[in-house]
Amino acid sequence: MKSLSALATASALILSAHCSASAQTSFEGKTIRFVIASTPSGPTDLTGRVFGPHIAKALPGKPTVIFENRPGAVGVIAANYIYNVAKPDGLTVGVLLGMVTSGLMRIEGVQYEPSKFAMVGAISATQVLLARKDIGYKEPKDLLNPAKPLVLASLGTGSTTDAANRLFLDMIGAKYRYVTGYPGQAETILALSRDEANLANASHNTYLTRRDSIRSEGLYDSVLQRGELTSTGSFRRNPALPEYPTMVEVIEQMKPEAKKTADFAAYRSVVGSMAVHYSFVLPPKTPNDVVETMRKAMSEALNDPETRKQIVDMIKSDYDFVSGTDGQKIVEALEKDYNADPRIGERLKDIMAVK
């Protein structure tokens, strides 16, 4: 009986090993196309072109890589293409931005459901709040009694990053004027130097690459960060910005009752989506073995110390990688919360002026 048991165990192990080996999809002799949801040279384009080759190099068979830009409608055009047109064979990977909030809100033109993409992995993007020093800011409560009236420079309606700023300021009870019409983040930051505004938003990568020059100028600096929503549902500080408290920490300190409001539910949703802001996704119905092979390759590549060093040297900033499994959990949780709490959609549509 013991010999039969041992034989059965050995057979099971051999079968398991065979199944594991066969589950590894080979990309030898194939070409992977990364479809990027932006024009060339923007941050999404940079993300795709920098990270894409490292992912492909880690795949079995080391496929050739090509890139295709499909800009438009703040990423919606590319997302629609991956969801509805691209073949689910693992040879077309979407490099999308901000697809979660747009998809949940069903903004004009959206033809996809965020959770049905197969998430390969994502690069998290938090934001920092920049403040001019002449408002007298030393700690968060100073936003309630500034030396000068607060003026927030903004890209305008429809911006999720601007929505998060406004929701935060509203929750703590700060009074501010909201100035829109700036075409990009560079212009809102320039508005601080010109004293046209005293509050503005910046991506953490933009801030980190410019921090030395910002501090030498001495007119403004970062004071807070959005923080990042984890797959377990908690907020954390971005590892590259450990010294700056998150806006959620400030809310818990100054107005803990705000966490029960529609504003906080909306804030959680929009900031949570930033955890997978730059998403590498496959079309729905992509075979599981293909998805898992891609996830494994991306995780191995972007967690490799030498690869990280190469990428950091190139982009002049570290990155925060979110695995495909964790990214999928985050998107599914955000979608579940959004559908269960109608206040989220109503508040976001109101503050973003989306019909």
C-alpha positions in Angstrom: 0.0 0.0 0.0 2.9 2.3 0.8 4.5 1.8 -2.6 1.2 2.5 -4.3 0.8 5.7 -2.3 4.3 6.8 -3.1 3.7 6.0 -6.8 0.5 8.0 -6.8 2.2 10.9 -5.1 5.1 10.9 -7.6 2.6 10.7 -10.5 0.7 13.7 -9.1 3.9 15.7 -8.7 4.9 14.9 -12.3 1.5 15.8 -13.6 1.5 19.0 -11.6 5.0 20.0 -12.9 3.8 19.2 -16.5 0.7 21.4 -16.0 2.8 24.2 -14.6 5.2 24.0 -17.5 2.4 23.9 -20.1 0.7 26.9 -18.4 3.7 29.0 -19.2 2.7 30.7 -22.5 5.7 31.2 -24.8 5.9 34.4 -26.9 8.9 33.2 -29.0 8.8 34.7 -32.5 5.9 36.9 -31.6 5.4 40.7 -31.4 3.7 42.5 -28.5 2.0 45.8 -29.3 1.7 48.3 -26.4 -1.2 50.6 -27.2 -0.6 53.8 -25.3 -3.5 56.1 -24.3 -1.7 59.4 -24.9 0.3 61.4 -27.4 4.1 60.8 -27.6 6.3 62.3 -24.9 3.7 62.6 -22.2 3.9 60.7 -18.8 1.7 57.8 -20.0 3.8 57.5 -23.2 7.0 57.5 -21.1 5.5 54.8 -18.8 4.7 52.5 -21.7 8.0 53.0 -23.6 10.2 52.7 -20.5 8.5 49.7 -18.8 7.2 47.8 -21.8 10.6 46.5 -23.1 11.5 45.2 -19.6 8.2 43.3 -19.4 8.7 41.8 -22.8 12.3 40.8 -21.9 11.0 38.8 -18.9 8.5 36.9 -21.0 9.2 33.4 -22.1 10.5 33.6 -25.7 11.5 37.3 -25.4 9.0 38.8 -28.0 9.6 41.8 -30.1 8.0 45.1 -28.9 6.3 47.8 -30.8 4.4 50.8 -29.6 1.2 52.5 -30.9 -0.2 55.8 -29.6 -4.0 56.1 -29.5 -4.6 59.4 -27.7 -7.9 61.2 -27.1 -10.8 61.8 -24.7 -8.4 61.5 -21.7 -7.6 57.9 -22.4 -11.1 56.7 -23.3 -10.3 56.0 -27.0 -7.4 53.6 -26.2 -9.4 52.0 -23.4 -12.4 51.4 -25.7 -10.0 49.9 -28.3 -8.4 47.4 -25.9 -11.8 46.4 -24.5 -13.8 46.1 -27.7 -11.4 45.6 -30.6 -8.1 44.1 -29.6 -7.8 40.3 -29.8 -7.6 38.6 -26.3 -4.4 36.7 -27.2 -1.8 38.5 -25.1 -0.2 40.3 -28.0 -1.9 43.6 -27.5 -1.4 45.4 -24.1 -3.1 48.6 -23.2 -1.2 51.3 -21.3 -4.0 53.3 -19.9 -4.4 56.2 -17.6 -7.2 57.0 -15.2 -9.5 54.4 -16.6 -11.2 53.5 -13.4 -13.0 56.8 -12.5 -13.8 57.5 -16.1 -15.2 54.0 -16.5 -17.2 54.0 -13.3 -18.7 57.4 -14.1 -19.5 56.4 -17.6 -18.3 59.7 -18.9 -19.1 60.5 -22.5 -17.7 57.9 -24.9 -16.9 55.2 -22.4 -17.6 51.7 -23.7 -15.9 49.5 -21.1 -16.2 48.2 -17.5 -13.0 48.8 -15.6 -13.0 45.5 -13.6 -13.4 43.4 -16.8 -10.0 44.3 -18.1 -7.3 41.7 -17.1 -4.9 43.7 -15.1 -1.2 42.8 -15.7 0.2 45.4 -13.3 0.2 49.1 -12.7 2.4 52.0 -11.7 0.8 54.0 -8.9 0.6 57.8 -9.1 0.1 59.9 -6.0 -0.1 63.7 -6.0 1.2 66.4 -3.8 -0.4 69.7 -2.8 2.0 72.6 -3.4 1.5 75.8 -1.3 3.2 79.2 -1.5 5.1 80.1 1.6 3.4 83.5 1.9 0.1 81.9 3.0 1.9 81.2 6.3 1.6 77.4 6.2 3.3 75.5 9.0 0.8 72.8 9.6 -2.5 71.7 8.1 -4.7 73.7 10.4 -3.1 76.9 8.9 -5.2 76.2 5.8 -8.2 77.4 7.8 -6.7 80.7 8.7 -4.2 81.6 6.0 -2.2 84.8 5.8 -3.7 85.4 2.4 -6.9 84.1 0.8 -6.4 80.7 -0.7 -6.5 80.5 -4.5 -6.3 77.0 -6.1 -5.0 76.7 -9.6 -6.7 74.0 -11.6 -6.9 72.3 -15.0 -10.6 72.8 -14.9 -13.8 70.6 -14.8 -13.4 66.9 -15.5 -10.0 66.6 -13.8 -9.9 63.9 -11.1 -6.8 65.3 -9.5 -8.5 68.7 -9.1 -11.6 67.0 -7.7 -9.5 65.4 -5.0 -8.0 68.7 -4.0 -11.4 70.4 -3.8 -13.0 67.5 -1.9 -10.1 67.6 0.7 -10.4 71.4 1.2 -14.2 71.2 1.5 -14.0 68.4 4.1 -11.6 70.3 6.4 -13.7 73.5 6.0 -11.1 75.6 4.1 -12.3 78.7 2.2 -10.7 79.0 -1.2 -11.2 80.4 -4.7 -11.0 78.0 -7.6 -9.2 79.3 -10.7 -9.6 77.1 -13.8 -8.4 77.3 -17.4 -4.7 76.3 -17.1 -3.9 73.9 -19.9 -1.5 71.6 -17.9 0.2 70.9 -14.7 3.3 72.9 -15.7 1.1 76.0 -16.1 -0.5 75.6 -12.7 2.9 75.3 -11.1 4.1 78.3 -12.9 1.0 80.2 -11.6 2.5 79.7 -8.1 5.7 81.4 -9.1 3.7 84.3 -10.7 1.6 84.6 -7.5 -1.5 84.0 -9.6 -2.4 81.2 -7.2 -1.0 79.9 -3.9 -2.2 76.3 -4.1 -1.6 73.8 -6.9 -1.3 70.1 -7.7 1.7 68.1 -8.9 2.3 64.5 -9.5 4.8 63.1 -7.1 7.2 62.2 -9.9 7.1 65.8 -11.2 7.7 67.1 -7.7 10.6 64.8 -7.0 12.4 65.5 -10.2 12.0 69.3 -9.6 12.3 69.4 -5.8 15.8 70.9 -5.8 14.9 73.7 -8.1 11.6 74.3 -6.3 13.4 74.7 -3.0 16.1 76.9 -4.4 13.4 79.2 -5.7 12.0 79.3 -2.2 8.5 80.5 -3.1 6.5 77.3 -2.6 6.9 73.7 -1.7 4.9 70.5 -1.1 2.9 70.4 2.1 0.7 67.3 1.8 0.3 64.1 -0.3 -2.9 62.3 -1.4 -1.5 59.0 -0.2 -2.2 55.6 -1.9 -5.1 53.2 -1.4 -3.7 49.6 -0.9 -5.4 46.3 -1.9 -6.4 45.9 1.8 -8.4 49.2 1.7 -6.1 51.3 3.8 -4.3 54.5 2.9 -0.5 54.8 3.1 2.1 57.4 2.4 4.0 56.9 -0.9 7.4 55.4 0.0 9.2 58.1 -1.9 7.5 60.8 0.2 7.6 59.5 3.7 7.9 62.9 5.3 4.6 64.3 4.0 1.3 63.4 5.7 -1.6 62.1 3.6 -4.7 64.2 3.3 -6.6 61.3 5.0 -4.3 61.7 8.0 -5.2 65.4 8.1 -8.9 64.7 7.8 -8.7 62.1 10.6 -7.0 64.7 12.8 -9.0 67.8 11.9 -12.5 66.6 10.9 -12.8 62.8 11.6 -16.6 63.1 11.1 -16.0 63.9 7.5 -15.1 60.2 6.8 -18.8 59.5 7.0 -19.7 62.0 4.3 -20.3 61.7 0.5 -17.2 63.9 0.1 -15.0 61.3 1.7 -16.6 58.4 -0.3 -16.0 60.3 -3.5 -12.4 61.2 -2.4 -11.7 57.6 -1.6 -12.9 56.5 -5.0 -10.9 59.0 -7.0 -7.7 58.7 -5.0 -8.1 54.9 -4.9 -8.1 54.9 -8.7 -4.7 56.6 -8.7 -3.2 53.4 -7.2 -3.6 51.9 -10.7 -3.4 55.2 -12.6 -0.9 53.9 -15.2 -2.4 50.5 -15.9 -1.1 47.7 -18.2 -4.1 45.7 -19.2 -5.2 42.9 -21.5 -8.6 42.6 -23.2 -11.5 40.8 -21.4 -11.6 37.1 -22.0 -7.8 36.8 -22.4 -6.9 33.2 -21.3 -5.9 32.8 -17.7 -2.5 31.2 -18.6 -1.7 34.2 -20.8 -2.7 36.7 -18.1 -0.7 34.9 -15.4 2.4 34.6 -17.6 2.2 38.4 -18.3 1.7 39.2 -14.6 4.6 37.0 -13.6 6.9 38.7 -16.2 5.9 42.2 -15.2 6.4 41.4 -11.5 9.8 39.8 -11.9 11.0 42.6 -14.2 9.9 45.6 -12.2 10.9 44.1 -8.8 14.4 43.2 -10.1 17.0 45.5 -8.5 19.0 46.0 -11.6 16.0 46.8 -13.7 14.7 49.2 -11.1 18.1 51.0 -11.1 18.1 51.2 -14.9 14.5 52.7 -14.9 15.2 55.1 -12.1 18.3 56.4 -13.8 16.2 56.9 -16.9 13.1 58.6 -15.5 15.0 60.3 -12.6 12.5 59.1 -10.0 11.6 55.8 -8.3 8.3 54.0 -9.1 5.7 52.2 -7.0 4.7 49.0 -8.7 1.3 47.4 -8.1 1.0 43.7 -9.0 -1.7 42.6 -11.4 -3.4 40.6 -8.7 -3.5 43.5 -6.3 -4.5 45.9 -9.0 -7.4 43.7 -10.0 -8.5 43.7 -6.3 -8.3 47.5 -6.1 -10.4 48.0 -9.2 -13.0 45.5 -8.2 -13.3 47.0 -4.7 -13.7 50.5 -6.1 -16.3 49.4 -8.6 -18.2 47.6 -5.8 -18.1 50.6 -3.6 -19.2 52.9 -6.4 -22.1 50.8 -7.3 -23.2 50.3 -3.7 -23.0 54.0 -2.8 -24.8 56.3 -5.2 -23.4 59.4 -3.4 -20.0 58.7 -4.9 -21.2 59.2 -8.5 -23.4 62.1 -7.7 -20.7 64.0 -5.8 -18.1 63.4 -8.4 -20.4 64.4 -11.3 -21.2 67.5 -9.4 -17.7 68.6 -8.5 -16.3 67.6 -11.9 -19.2 69.2 -13.8 -19.8 65.9 -15.7 -23.2 65.3 -17.1 
